[in-house]
């Protein structure tokens, strides 16, 4: 199997390349040269937003595209490769569903229009660009929260570093709050399997609801770091009263309600039926910590995403008001 990965040097793209190389596939990465390509992959240097010359020749069985900016770049590369690739997998997002997606929404839920420059519209625009050229040979991987080694958003790395520092840690409750996420490596393996099987169309790509909980996730962080940190659980009302922003200031966490149901209440039966398997949360946390330590503890971060995490002074103030 010959695979072309557009990007392929960071997080999800890197996981796809490493998984494909591990299978013995021939892998080519097309990227800007800002980061080293994974071992075992051939390189083409160019720019999705203006220099596609290196894509003018060559044939591949499939393409994986993780682009998350202007949909025009997806359209341009899809058209540039037309007739020379067998299938086109676009790593999209569950954000394409009209908000608020109801609890248990599946792939038939309404989606947003492709115009506009907000994240949901941009991702839907990317889907439409892939569909416009490849039709039913376009595989739409609608990922939810993605965690794991090489994370360049900083959510799990922030929790690991915060807990590793020790002391009392503000833990947003309830501790049994169910979470859905997908390890980037599991996303990669499923995507490659799906391409090999000739699958197309949309798939919600995330673990089953309740694959883990907020409590288990943070307790695994304590365990793998060997920290003496004490998790002090605060009710959602306490978090809200302190003016703390869910998801950004307390990464991963969303309080029970509409936002939480839309992110952590997704129907994934279609992907499970197509072979999705998700590793235990303890493995994701442990491997992310091992990777984080190997690079000096400071995770790379995408420039187009805000830095996650809570101001230590805000955390101290809220902790002081807890009575447990």
Buried (B, 14 or more C-beta within 10 A) or exposed (E): BBBBBBBBBBBBBBBBBBBBBEBEBBBBBBBEEEBEBBEBBEBBEBBBEEEBEBBEEBEBBBBBBBBBBBBEBBBBBBEBBEEBBBBBBBBBBBBBBBEEBEBEBBBEBEBBEBEEEEBBBBBBBBBBBBBBBBEEBBBBBBBBBBBBBBBBBBBBBBBBBBBBEBBBBBBBBBBEBBBBBBBBBBBBBBBBBBBBEEBBBBBBBBBBBEBBBBBBBBBBBBBBBEBEBBBBBBEBEBBEEBEBEBBBBBBBBBBEEBBBBBBBBBBBEBBBEBEBEBBEBBBBBBBBBEBBEEEEEEBBBEEEEEEBBBEEEBBEEBBEEEEE
